[in-house]
């Protein structure tokens, strides 16, 4: 197994999460086997990437290009939302939350999927790379989970008159967020192997709530609207452009954030290792 991922590998790993989530969302259309196979192949391709070595401290070219691309894509996404997509007649301006809420949910799934891969890898291999990947996916996934839990109630206040109604989908999302919060906090305050293993276990449990989040609307008939899934109200063609462009942008965004967090964690691990070696050599006794 490689000790790090190249840009192609990490982006493939992140896109695979979107592919699998899309496959689940398209179950009624019968496309889920194709999506799952495509996602599995991308995971394999991502993990087989060789180590990309460069000058110490240098930012990989792919990381720089991806960041520059996002600088262009994010303003375009905002223009599509507020300047191109028509305003919905019933909800008005509040409907624009949809273009942030759903892509954030997809990005949350991607982060949690990466955390699952890293957690399973750490429990299997017990290496620093898998621990770093698990931490990166969990923290970034939790970031987008917070975005979902903020934008959802803001939309609900306009649609239902209350910020929180214990809708099944929002409630299960909150539960997943709490589980990942526990994993991140445990991992932050405990650096031992036992804490890392327990945090990995929490991340695995939290990730398996993702299918429940999706199917909660169908199984428990909550108030959460269905727009793009089977039986939903659908979108205006111009709204679809803004929506799918947002999914693409958020896919690159979550890949960039996970990659950045992974690099920072690997640097932190390298520094901690150097400090340990210096302490063993007695170089820190006078510090």
C-alpha positions as CSV (number, residue, x, y, z in Angstrom):
1,X,0.0,0.0,0.0
2,X,1.3,3.5,-0.7
3,X,2.0,5.9,2.1
4,X,0.2,8.8,0.4
5,X,-2.1,9.5,-2.5
6,X,-1.5,11.5,-5.6
7,X,-4.0,14.0,-6.8
8,X,-5.6,11.5,-9.2
9,X,-5.8,8.9,-6.5
10,X,-7.5,11.1,-3.9
11,X,-9.9,12.7,-6.3
12,X,-10.8,9.3,-7.6
13,X,-11.5,8.2,-4.1
14,X,-13.7,11.2,-3.4
15,X,-15.6,10.9,-6.7
16,X,-16.2,7.3,-5.9
17,X,-18.2,8.4,-2.8
18,X,-20.4,10.6,-5.0
19,X,-20.8,7.7,-7.4
20,X,-22.0,5.4,-4.7
21,X,-24.3,8.0,-3.2
22,X,-25.7,8.7,-6.7
23,X,-26.3,5.0,-7.2
24,X,-28.2,4.8,-3.9
25,X,-30.3,7.9,-4.9
26,X,-31.0,6.4,-8.3
27,X,-32.3,3.1,-7.0
28,X,-35.7,3.6,-8.5
29,X,-34.2,4.2,-11.9
30,X,-32.3,0.9,-11.8
31,X,-28.9,2.4,-12.2
32,X,-27.5,1.5,-8.8
33,X,-25.5,-1.6,-9.9
34,X,-23.5,0.5,-12.4
35,X,-22.9,3.2,-9.9
36,X,-21.7,0.8,-7.2
37,X,-19.3,-1.0,-9.6
38,X,-18.0,2.3,-10.9
39,X,-17.5,3.6,-7.4
40,X,-15.7,0.4,-6.3
41,X,-13.3,0.6,-9.3
42,X,-12.5,4.3,-8.5
43,X,-11.7,3.3,-4.9
44,X,-9.3,0.6,-6.2
45,X,-7.8,3.1,-8.6
46,X,-7.3,5.7,-6.0
47,X,-5.7,3.4,-3.5
48,X,-3.3,2.0,-6.1
49,X,-1.7,5.4,-6.9
50,X,2.0,5.5,-6.3
51,X,3.8,7.9,-4.0
52,X,4.3,11.3,-5.5
53,X,7.5,12.7,-4.1
54,X,8.7,16.2,-4.5
55,X,10.8,18.8,-2.6
56,X,10.2,19.0,1.1
57,X,7.4,21.4,1.9
58,X,6.5,21.9,-1.7
59,X,2.8,21.9,-2.7
60,X,2.0,19.1,-5.2
61,X,1.0,20.5,-8.6
62,X,-2.3,18.8,-8.6
63,X,-3.2,20.4,-5.2
64,X,-2.3,23.8,-6.6
65,X,-4.3,23.3,-9.8
66,X,-7.3,22.0,-7.9
67,X,-7.3,25.1,-5.6
68,X,-7.0,27.4,-8.6
69,X,-9.9,25.7,-10.3
70,X,-12.1,26.1,-7.2
71,X,-11.3,29.8,-7.2
72,X,-12.9,30.0,-10.6
73,X,-15.7,27.5,-10.0
74,X,-17.1,28.8,-6.7
75,X,-18.0,32.3,-8.1
76,X,-19.5,30.7,-11.2
77,X,-21.6,28.5,-8.9
78,X,-22.8,31.5,-6.9
79,X,-23.7,33.3,-10.1
80,X,-25.7,30.3,-11.4
81,X,-27.6,30.2,-8.1
82,X,-28.5,33.8,-7.7
83,X,-28.2,35.2,-11.3
84,X,-29.1,32.4,-13.6
85,X,-31.5,29.9,-11.9
86,X,-35.1,31.2,-11.7
87,X,-36.7,32.0,-8.3
88,X,-39.2,29.4,-7.1
89,X,-42.7,30.8,-6.9
90,X,-43.7,29.4,-3.5
91,X,-40.5,29.4,-1.4
92,X,-39.0,32.5,-3.1
93,X,-35.4,33.3,-2.2
94,X,-35.3,30.7,0.5
95,X,-35.4,28.0,-2.1
96,X,-31.8,28.9,-3.0
97,X,-30.7,27.1,0.1
98,X,-31.4,23.9,-1.8
99,X,-28.3,24.5,-4.0
100,X,-26.1,24.5,-0.9
101,X,-28.0,22.0,1.3
102,X,-28.0,19.0,-1.1
103,X,-24.3,19.4,-2.4
104,X,-23.3,19.7,1.3
105,X,-25.0,16.4,2.0
106,X,-23.2,14.8,-0.9
107,X,-19.9,16.2,0.4
108,X,-20.7,14.9,3.9
109,X,-21.2,11.4,2.4
110,X,-17.9,11.6,0.6
111,X,-16.1,12.7,3.8
112,X,-17.7,9.9,5.8
113,X,-16.8,7.4,3.1
114,X,-13.2,8.5,3.2
115,X,-13.2,8.2,7.0
116,X,-14.6,4.7,6.6
117,X,-11.8,3.7,4.2
118,X,-9.2,5.2,6.5
119,X,-10.7,3.7,9.7
120,X,-10.9,0.2,8.2
121,X,-7.3,0.6,6.9
122,X,-6.1,1.6,10.3
123,X,-7.7,-1.2,12.1
124,X,-6.2,-3.6,9.5
125,X,-2.7,-2.1,9.1
126,X,-2.2,0.2,12.1
127,X,-0.1,2.6,10.1
128,X,0.0,6.4,10.4
129,X,-1.2,7.0,6.8
130,X,-4.5,5.3,7.4
131,X,-5.0,7.1,10.7
132,X,-4.3,10.4,8.9
133,X,-6.8,9.5,6.1
134,X,-9.5,8.6,8.7
135,X,-9.0,11.9,10.6
136,X,-9.1,13.9,7.4
137,X,-12.3,12.3,6.1
138,X,-14.0,12.5,9.5
139,X,-13.2,16.2,10.1
140,X,-14.1,17.3,6.6
141,X,-17.3,15.2,6.6
142,X,-18.3,16.7,9.9
143,X,-17.7,20.1,8.5
144,X,-20.2,19.5,5.7
145,X,-22.6,17.7,8.1
146,X,-22.7,21.0,10.1
147,X,-23.5,22.8,6.9
148,X,-26.4,20.4,6.3
149,X,-27.7,20.8,9.8
150,X,-27.6,24.6,9.5
151,X,-29.1,25.0,6.0
152,X,-31.8,22.4,6.7
153,X,-33.4,24.2,9.6
154,X,-33.1,27.5,7.8
155,X,-35.1,26.0,4.9
156,X,-37.5,24.3,7.4
157,X,-38.3,27.6,9.1
158,X,-39.6,29.0,5.8
159,X,-41.4,25.8,4.6
160,X,-42.8,24.4,7.9
161,X,-42.7,27.4,10.2
162,X,-40.3,25.8,12.7
163,X,-36.6,25.3,12.6
164,X,-36.7,21.7,13.9
165,X,-39.5,19.2,13.6
166,X,-37.6,15.9,14.3
167,X,-38.0,14.9,10.7
168,X,-36.4,11.4,10.3
169,X,-33.8,12.5,7.7
170,X,-32.6,15.5,9.7
171,X,-32.7,13.5,13.0
172,X,-30.6,10.6,11.6
173,X,-28.2,13.2,10.1
174,X,-27.9,14.8,13.6
175,X,-27.2,11.3,15.0
176,X,-24.4,10.7,12.5
177,X,-23.0,14.1,13.2
178,X,-22.9,13.4,16.9
179,X,-21.1,10.1,16.4
180,X,-18.5,11.7,14.2
181,X,-18.1,14.5,16.7
182,X,-17.3,11.9,19.3
183,X,-14.8,10.2,17.0
184,X,-13.1,13.5,16.2
185,X,-13.0,14.7,19.8
186,X,-11.7,11.3,21.0
187,X,-9.0,11.3,18.3
188,X,-8.0,14.9,19.1
189,X,-7.6,14.4,22.9
190,X,-6.2,10.9,22.9
191,X,-3.2,10.0,20.8
192,X,-2.8,6.4,21.9
193,X,-3.5,3.3,19.8
194,X,-6.6,2.5,21.9
195,X,-8.1,5.9,21.3
196,X,-7.4,5.7,17.6
197,X,-9.0,2.2,17.4
198,X,-12.1,3.3,19.2
199,X,-12.4,6.5,17.1
200,X,-12.1,4.3,14.0
201,X,-14.9,2.1,15.3
202,X,-17.1,5.1,15.9
203,X,-16.4,6.4,12.3
204,X,-17.4,3.0,10.9
205,X,-20.6,3.0,12.8
206,X,-21.4,6.6,11.8
207,X,-20.8,5.9,8.1
208,X,-23.3,3.1,8.1
209,X,-25.9,5.6,9.0
210,X,-25.6,7.2,5.5
211,X,-28.0,4.7,3.8
212,X,-30.5,5.2,6.7
213,X,-30.3,9.0,6.1
214,X,-31.3,8.4,2.5
215,X,-34.0,5.8,3.0
216,X,-35.5,7.4,6.1
217,X,-37.9,9.5,3.9
218,X,-39.2,6.4,2.2
219,X,-39.4,4.2,5.3
220,X,-40.7,6.6,7.9
221,X,-42.6,9.1,5.6
222,X,-41.1,12.3,7.1
223,X,-41.8,15.8,5.9
224,X,-38.5,16.1,4.1
225,X,-39.2,17.0,0.4
226,X,-38.1,14.8,-2.5
227,X,-37.0,16.9,-5.4
228,X,-34.5,15.0,-7.6
229,X,-35.3,11.5,-6.4
230,X,-38.0,9.3,-7.8
231,X,-41.4,10.7,-7.1
232,X,-40.1,14.2,-6.5
233,X,-41.4,17.4,-8.0
234,X,-38.4,17.8,-10.3
235,X,-36.5,21.0,-11.3
236,X,-36.7,23.6,-14.0
237,X,-34.0,23.0,-16.6
238,X,-32.1,26.1,-15.5
239,X,-32.3,24.9,-11.9
240,X,-30.8,21.6,-13.0
241,X,-27.8,23.4,-14.4
242,X,-27.2,25.2,-11.2
243,X,-27.8,22.1,-9.1
244,X,-25.5,19.7,-11.0
245,X,-22.8,22.4,-11.4
246,X,-23.0,22.7,-7.6
247,X,-22.6,18.9,-7.1
248,X,-19.5,19.0,-9.4
249,X,-18.0,22.0,-7.5
250,X,-18.6,20.5,-4.1
251,X,-17.1,17.3,-5.2
252,X,-13.8,19.1,-6.1
253,X,-14.1,21.2,-2.9
254,X,-14.4,18.2,-0.6
255,X,-11.5,16.5,-2.5
256,X,-9.4,19.6,-2.0
257,X,-10.2,19.9,1.7
258,X,-9.6,16.3,2.4
259,X,-6.3,16.4,0.5
260,X,-5.2,19.6,2.4
261,X,-6.2,18.1,5.8
262,X,-4.4,14.9,4.9
263,X,-1.2,16.8,4.1
264,X,-1.4,18.8,7.3
265,X,-1.9,15.6,9.4
266,X,1.0,13.8,7.7
267,X,3.2,16.8,8.4
268,X,2.1,16.8,12.0
269,X,2.9,13.1,12.3
270,X,6.3,13.6,10.8
271,X,7.0,16.5,13.3
272,X,5.9,14.3,16.2
273,X,8.2,11.5,15.0
274,X,11.1,13.9,14.8
275,X,10.4,15.3,18.3
276,X,10.3,11.7,19.6
277,X,13.6,10.9,18.0
278,X,15.1,14.1,19.4
279,X,13.8,13.3,22.9
280,X,15.3,9.8,22.8
281,X,18.6,11.3,21.7
282,X,18.5,13.7,24.6
283,X,18.4,16.8,22.4
284,X,15.4,18.2,24.2
285,X,16.6,18.0,27.7
286,X,17.8,21.6,27.8
287,X,14.8,23.0,25.9
